[in-house]
């Protein structure tokens, strides 16, 4: 297993890019801010872009100093596919993706 980490911006931010076939094992979104923040998450095929058709989470509210854990199901990705996220404020939400090659 390996991890990828990224600070999520207030525009679509790539938090993980598959460099082969891979599957996520868990994704953590930690709100380091003193206020609640919202988050959108996208799973984008290679060459695609973040938008309504690729969105898997919309307006998820994460309380101040709290963490949301996405681990219900694995996300299987092909080479070049990405996981992207957008936060309601810059410098507030940090993403950690745990993944494994398959």
C-alpha positions in Angstrom: 0.0 0.0 0.0 1.0 3.6 -0.5 -0.4 7.0 0.3 -0.9 10.3 -1.5 -1.5 13.6 0.3 -2.8 17.0 -0.9 -4.2 20.2 0.4 -7.6 20.8 -1.2 -8.1 24.2 -2.9 -11.4 26.0 -3.6 -11.2 24.8 -7.2 -10.9 21.2 -8.5 -7.7 19.8 -7.0 -6.2 16.5 -8.0 -5.6 14.5 -4.8 -4.6 11.2 -6.5 -3.7 10.1 -10.0 -3.5 6.5 -10.8 -0.2 5.5 -12.5 -1.5 2.1 -13.4 -4.4 0.0 -12.3 -5.1 0.8 -8.6 -7.7 0.7 -5.9 -8.2 3.1 -3.0 -8.4 1.5 0.4 -9.5 4.6 2.3 -9.6 8.4 1.8 -9.4 10.8 4.8 -10.5 14.4 4.5 -9.4 16.4 7.6 -10.7 19.9 8.2 -7.9 21.9 9.9 -10.0 25.1 10.1 -11.8 26.6 13.1 -15.1 26.6 11.0 -17.1 23.9 9.3 -16.2 23.6 5.6 -17.9 21.8 2.7 -16.3 19.4 0.2 -17.1 18.0 -3.3 -15.4 14.9 -4.5 -15.0 13.7 -8.1 -13.8 10.4 -9.7 -12.5 11.5 -13.2 -11.6 9.2 -16.0 -8.3 9.8 -17.8 -8.7 12.9 -20.0 -12.0 14.0 -18.3 -12.7 16.8 -16.0 -14.4 17.4 -12.7 -18.2 18.1 -13.1 -21.6 16.9 -12.3 -21.2 13.7 -14.3 -18.1 12.7 -12.3 -19.1 13.9 -8.9 -19.5 11.3 -6.1 -19.9 13.6 -3.1 -21.6 17.0 -3.1 -21.6 19.6 -0.3 -20.3 17.3 2.4 -20.0 19.4 5.6 -17.0 18.6 7.8 -17.0 20.2 11.2 -14.1 22.2 12.4 -11.1 20.1 13.5 -12.9 16.9 12.3 -12.2 14.2 9.8 -14.5 12.4 7.2 -13.4 8.9 6.3 -14.5 7.5 2.9 -13.9 3.7 3.3 -17.2 2.0 2.5 -16.1 0.7 -0.9 -12.9 0.6 -3.0 -12.6 2.9 -6.0 -10.9 1.0 -8.8 -8.9 3.3 -11.2 -7.2 2.8 -14.6 -4.0 4.5 -15.6 -4.4 8.3 -15.6 -7.8 8.3 -13.8 -7.9 10.9 -10.9 -9.7 11.6 -7.7 -10.3 15.3 -7.4 -11.9 17.5 -4.7 -13.0 21.1 -4.1 -13.2 22.7 -0.7 -15.4 25.7 0.3 -12.2 27.5 1.5 -8.6 27.3 0.7 -6.0 26.0 3.2 -8.6 24.2 5.3 -9.1 20.6 4.1 -6.3 18.1 3.7 -6.8 14.8 1.8 -4.9 11.5 2.4 -5.5 8.7 0.0 -4.4 5.1 0.8 -4.2 3.0 -2.3 -2.8 -0.3 -3.7 -1.8 -1.4 -7.2 -3.8 -4.2 -8.7 
